[in-house]
Amino acid sequence: MYRTNTCGELRLQDKGKHVTLAGWVQRARKMGGMTFVDLRDRYGITQIVFTDESNAALAEAASKLGREWVIQVEGTVEERTSKNPNLPTGDIEIIASGMTVLNSALTPPFTIEEDTDGGDDLRMRYRYLDLRRPNVRANLELRHKMTMEVRRYLDSKGFLEIETPMLVGSTPEGARDFVVPSRMNPGQFYALPQSPQTLKQLLMVSGMDRYFQIVKCFRDEDLRADRQPEFTQIDCEMSFVEQDDVINLFEGMAKHLFKEIRSVDLEGQFPRMTWADAMKYYGSDKPDTRFDMKFVELDDVLKGHGFSIFDNAAYIGGICAKGAATYTRKQLDQLTDYVKRPQIGAKGMVYARVEADGNVKSSVDKFYSQETLREMAAKMGAEPGDLILILSGDDVMKTRKQLCELRLEMGRQLGLRDKNKFSCLWVVDFPMFEWSDEEQRLMAMHHPFTHPKDEDIPLLDTDPAAVRADAYDMVINGVEVGGGSIRIHDSALQAKMFEILGFTPEKAQEQFGFLMNAFKYGAPPHGGLAYGLDRWVSLFAGLDSIRDCIAFPKNNSGRDVMLDAPAPLDQKQLDELNLSVLPTE
């Protein structure tokens, strides 16, 4: 047996014990007649001491150890004379009596320490080395703890963990599918599931009234920090439930995770905010409510005074940044440049400071009287020392989203987005449909199986764009960590939904006949929710990207640079699959 102890478990009370450790050399340094080796394994770091006095040959061999060599050491635990308060094992060291080199190693391409000198691309190429870093390893340990707590909680609530297939049929709604050619069925393709949506609904028809699965999902979409082409959902479904039943149970799960993982007790019910209010006051369906700075609409105050940009705008909205009137002209110009970036797209920004005497000094003073500016400040709830920032535009929703980006940036600059502060809420009453300029038709905002609110069902015939969905998202610190809905369980209503979405009866039957037919055999009312495991872990770990809590992630181009995938297939494989590859333009 190579190891009988771990590097992180030994303490001062183990003084005098003879131990055997195995791991990787973090560093080795020779000082006079002594060689010190920091030995690292998954559990921590322990200092090993080799002395010329006790065994000169062993000390000489230790001095030649390189970084990341794999060794086994025997020795005695002793109290360390020069203690290291930064290490859990900083009170002790091992006086070595024997050593075996299990494997030498090349010098790694970056330092395997918490603060590494390796860039993202380099670390992704050598991810197996990056995973040795203690902070990256801690993220995977956190992920493990969370999955264990999820299983423990759901098991206590009567849920069954049931696996569903990875090779399914392609779905026409939502993101693009990853497709898999079938060798045994030439010219036909599987798809990797974007989620087990229809399968979990079929499980409800089957009488499995409480299902969950920690499952891989796949979406071929543009990537950003909180997206990967493959990601993990905590996927759940329940029968004989209404919206409040689902929300209450999974709010309970959230509180359980906060308590068990972060030792945070969340009291009371999470607030609920309608989608319409989220967009009106925050410009986002996942508002960050750790800080205030709600939008205030200013059309009635600022229109009609000769400032054409405001006079001709469809929307004028502002935020009040408390205590930020000290911002310099340079800082305000930088904020203007920020909102004018192509990815945000604002044409400009107007600002106003509330001075100590209550007067308001703005960048558009020549168009507005002091009385009007004071009225604006009063409507904003602005006090002396506050800064007002205003955007306007021709498109209400687009301008609100621009103002959202400005609000989040101000929150960041003012230190209001503390990663150790958590603000949770539910966003409810989403629109059932959204208009697609690309498709020139209504699309399902969530998916085609979402149940409309009962009181809005008559609007499906007269004004489908006004229909609200029985859908809900959990949002924490501006991140959607989960979402779900009550599902349609009636085949006639489901057929109506497909009709509104532009499916012919034949196309609906071809794509989803299996589900509509199943509903005819006694489908229970049902609904569910899927949490994003990667997002939960990154939230609890305080990460900016979900890549850092995934063992082997893809980069922003969807490539695995370690495995060099995706990659071309050789001609023999293509022939077996009856595929040909056209040259790219």
C-alpha positions, 0 to 999 in steps of 0.5 A: 500500500502506497499511502497509509496517511494523508497530507492534510490529516496530521496534527500536533497530537500525532507527534511521535507517530511513524507515518507513510505519505504519498503525493506530489512534490509541490517544491523542494529546497536545500538549506545547508545540511537540510532539504525541505520538501512540501508534499501535496495530495488531495487533502493538503500539504505537509512539510518533509525534512531530510537531513544530512546528519541522519541520512546524507544519501537520502537528503541528497536524493531529496535535493534532486526532486523536481516539481510534481514528482510522485514520491512515497515518504516514511518518517516520524511526525515532529513539532515544527520549530518555524510554524506556518499559520497558513497551513492546517499542518503548519504545526508539524513536519515529517522527519524522513527516514525513507523515500521512494520515487514513484514517478518523475515528472516534466516541469509543468507549464504553469505553477500548480498553486492557487495563484497560478501564472497560467492563462486560461487557454494553457490551463484548459490544455493541461486541465489534468494539471489545473485540477491539482490546484487547491482552489480548483479541487475545492470547487469539485469537492463542493460540487460533490457535496451539493449533489449528495445534499440534493439526493438526500433532500429529494429522497426525503421528499419521496422522489425517485432517481430515474435515468432517461436516454441520451440518444433521443429525437430532435426537437424543433423548438428552443436551442439548436440540437447536437445531432448523432448520425445512426450507422444502423439507420442510414440517413437518420439521426439521434439528438442529444437532449436539451433537457429530458422534458418530454421524457419526464412528462411521460414518467408522470403519465407512467405514475412515477409521481416524483422523479429527479435526475442529475443529468447532462443536457446539451445545447448548441448555442453561443457561449458565455461565462454561464453557458457550456455546450454540455451542462448539468441539471437537477431535473425534477417533476411532480404529479398532482401539483400546482405552481405553489406546490413546486415553488414551496418544495424547491424553495425548501431545497434551496434553503437546505443547500444554503444551510448545509453547504454555506451555513446560511439560514434563510428565513421566511418565504422568498419574494415573488416578482412578476416578469412584468415588474422585473422588466419594468424596474430592473430591465431583466428577468433575472434581477440582481436584488442585492442592491436597490437602484430600481428604474424610475420612468421619467417621461412625464417630467423630462419630455416637452422641454426642447431636448429632442433626444428625450422629446422623441424617445419612446422611453426615458428611465433613470437610476439613482446611485446613492452617494456617487455625486463625487464621480468625476467627469472622467468617470462619467465619460467612462460610464458613457463609453461603457453603455455605448459599447456595441454589446450594450448599444446605448447612444449616450447617457445623461447624468445629474448630481444632487448638490449639498444645497439640494440644487441639481447640476446636470449635463443638460442644464440648458434645457431644464429649469432648476424647478424641473430638475428638482422635480426629477430628483424628487421622483428619483428619491435622490438626496444631496450627494446622489448621482442620477444616470438616465438613458432613453431610446426608441425601443422600450424593452431594448432601452430597459436592458441597456439601463440594466447593464448600467445598473449592474456596472454601477453596483459593481463599482460601488461594491454592492454586488458582494458574492457573500451576500445572497438575495433570492426571489422567484420571477413568475407570470412569464409571457407564454410566447415571444415574437421571433423576428427571424422566424416571423412568428410567435415562439414559446418563451419556455417550451411548447409544453408550458401550461397557460394560466387558467384565466388566460386560456380564452386569450389563446384564440383572441390575443395569444401574445397577452397570455401568461404562463404558469412558469417560474424561475428562481433567481439568486444575485442576478443569476437564474439558478433554476426554472420550471412550469406547470405542464399541459396535460390535456392533448386538446390544449397541447394541440392548440398550443402547437397550432399557435406555434405554427405546427400543422397537425401532421407536423405536430403528430410527427414531432410530438405524437408520442406525447399527445397520444400518451396524454389520451391514456390518463395524464395527471396534472404535473409540473416541475423545475430544473436547477442548474447544478453548475450555476449553483456550484459557481454561486456558492464558490463565488466564481465568475464562470461555470467552467471553473466548477466543471472537471473538463470544460469547453472553451468559449468556442465550444472546443475541448483544447485538452482532447482537441475536440471536435475533430474531423472523422476519417473517411472510413468512419464517414462512409460507415455513417453514410455521411459526406463533408462539404468544404467550408467556404 
